Amino acid sequence: MPSRGEGGGGEPIIRRLNALRRLSDAGASAIRAAVRDRTINASTGEDIACEGERCDTVRLFLSGWACRYKALEDGRRQIVNFVLPGDSCDAFIYLLSGMDHSLATLSPVTYAELDRGAFERLLSTDVSVAEAFQCEVLAARAIQREWTINLGRRDALERVAHLICEMFERLRVVGLTDGNSFAFPVTQTDLADATGLSTVHLNRTLQQLRAERLIGLKERTLTILDVDALRNAAMFNPTYLHLTRG
């Protein structure tokens, strides 16, 4: 079960929002104050929120990986997005009557949980904060549109390569890459569920990316060996991420 943490500085949130809309010093300080003493820890494989539940809080992810997913009655699962440090789940979610998807952890995670009052007070402290969170909502929609293209039009190698390129850019902007390497805690089953492939097909695709010297994957660390070649293979254009800074 999720448990209360011991505070947190909110730096991943600040870095991501800064890449979307420059925060003022006052705005960044307000975020740090808002997340302080509101952090929650969850272990791998926990459902943080389930489809159909009422959601009265905004979650701001500080560390670890999670995913949004939909499940069919027969148990088949589609991951519809990965949630990374710096992401919110979701700004303004309390305006809806209930969750239309579930949220699960893929690694140990830490997130700050703000109720409606706390979140709206945060937005009111500085216009740069309000605009940055509005940009984050719009960027999340753009990412979802790109995932639709990924599933509907790209072949297996293009899908996986594109997802890797996206994860690299999203992690880079919050300072969680080391050169062209980054922690990659997801399983092959998770990747298959995110790309609409069978685990066998996903495994073959990863082997092809390795054989072509595009990526290396060892001990849950992924290294992009040739950034330009991987982008070309994926037909990846990062403009949909709207990361103008960082």
N, C-alpha and C positions, 0 to 999 in steps of 0.2 A: 504494500500500500504506500502511496505517496506520504512523505513525512516533512515536517517543517525544517527548513535549513537555518543557517546562521548568518543571514544577511547576504549582500552581494552588491557590487559596484555598478552593474548595469552597462559595462563597457561594450559588450557585443551589440546591445540595443542601440547605444549611442553611435557606434561605428556604422551600423547598417542604415539608421535613419539619416546620418550625416551624408551617406552616399546617395541618398534620394533627395534630400532637401537640407541644406546647411542649417544646423542647429545653432542658436545663440549660446553663449556661455551660460546664461541663466536657464535656458531650456535644458542643456545637458545636466546642469546641477539639479534641476527639478526631477529629471528622470532618475538620477542616482538616489535622490531622497525618496522617491516614490517606491522604488524596488527594495530599499533597505528594510530588512526584517520582514519581508513578505515572500521570501524564497521557499520553495518546496523541492524536495528531492524525490525522485522516483527511479526504480531499478529497471533493468531491461525486461521487456515483454509485458509491461503494464498498460492497461487501457486507462488513460487519463480522463477521457470523455467518450461516451457512447452515443450512437445515433438514437435520436428520439428524446434524449435528456434535455432538460432546460439548462442553459448555460448563462449564469449571471456574472461571470468573471472573465476578464481578459488575461490571457497567459502570455508572458514575455519570456522567451527562451534564452537562457544564459549559457548553457553548455549541454552537450550531447545531441543525439539525433532522435527524432520521432517521425512518425508518418501519419498522414491522413489516409483513411481507407474506407471503402464500401465493401460490404460482404453480401453475397447472395444467400438464399435460404439453404442451398446445398453446401455452403461452406467456402465456395470459391471467393477469393479476395482480390480486389483491385486497389493497389496503392495509387492514390490520385495526386500525391505530392509528398515530398520530404520536408520536414520542418527542421531547420538548422538554427544554431545560435544566432541571435539577433532578430529572429522572426517573432511575430505576434500571432496568437491563435485565439481569437481574431479580434482586431480592433472593431468595436461596435457590435460584437456578437450578441450582446445582451438585448439588442433591438429585435432579434428574431425569437420566434416562439419555441424553438428547439433545435438541437443539432441535426444536420442532415447527413452527417458522416461521423465516423469514429476517429479517435486520436490515440495512437499507441506509441510507446517508447521502443526504440531499436537499440538503445544503449542506455546506460545510466544518464539521467538528465537532471538539470536544475533549471527551474523556471520561477519567475515571480508571478504572483496571482493578485490582480487588482480587481476589486469589486467596482460596480458602475460608478459609485460616488468618487472613489479614489482615482479612477481613470479619467473621469470628466474634470475633476479638479486639476489633474496633470495637464490635460489639454488646455485648460483655461489659464495656466500660468504664463504661457508664452506662445505667441502665434506661430513661431517656428516649429514648436512641438506639434501643434494641431495640424499644420500643413504637412509635416513629415509623416505623421501617421496616416493622413489621407493619401499621400503618395504611396505609402506601403500597401494600402488596400488596393490601389490601382495597379501597382506592380505585381501583386499577387494574382490579380485577374489576368494580367498579361502572361505570367508564367503558366497559368492554367490553360490559356489558349495555345501556348506553344506545346504543352503536353498533349493536347488534343491532336495537333499536327503530328507529333511524334508517333502517337499510337495509330493514327489513321493513314499516314502517307509515307513515313520512313520505313526502310527495311530493318532487319534485326541489328545489323552492325551499325547502321546510322542511328538507330534508337539508343543503343547502349553508349555509343561514342558521344552523342548529344547530351545524354544525361550526365556523363562524366564531366564534359565541358561545363555544363551548368553548375554542377556541384562545386567544381574548382573555382569558378567565378564568385559564387555566393559565399564560399568559405574564405576566399582571398580578401574580400572586402571587409570581413570582420577579423582579419588577422590570424586565421587558422590554417594557413598553408606554410609550408617550409620549402621554399623554392617552387618546384613543380610537384611536390608531394603533399599529401594530406591524409589524415586518419579517415578510414573508410570502414566503419563498423558494420555495414549491412551484410546480410547473408546472400547467397545466390538465390534463395527462395524470395527474399525481399526484392532483389533486382528483377526477378522474373515477374513478380506481382506488379512491379512498377512499369515494366515495359510490355506487358501482355504476351510474354513468351513462356514456353514451358521451361522447366529448370534444365532439361537436356539441351534445348536450343540456346538458352542463355549461356550455359557452360561452353558450348561450341563457339559462341560469339566471343566470349572472353578469351578463349584460346586463340581465336583468329586475331584479335587485337594485340595479344602478346606476340604471336608469331610474326606479325607485321611490324613489330617493334614500336607500337604506338603507346602501349602502357606496360607498366610492371605492377604486380600486385603481390605483396608479401607481408604476412603477419598483420593483416588488416590495415596496411598502409598502401595507398595507391599513388603511383608516380606516373605522370604523363611524360613519356620519353621524347615525344616530338609534338609540341603544342600546335604548330601550324598544320602538320599533317593530320592530327586528330580532328582539328576544327574543319579541315577540308573534307575529311571522311564523313563528318556529321552534318556538313553544310550548316555549321554553327555560326550564328550572328548574335552577339551578346546584347544588341540594342534593346531587345524586349525586356531585359532585366532592369533597364532604366537606372543603372548604376553610373551616375555622371561623375561621381567622385570616389576617392578611396583607392 
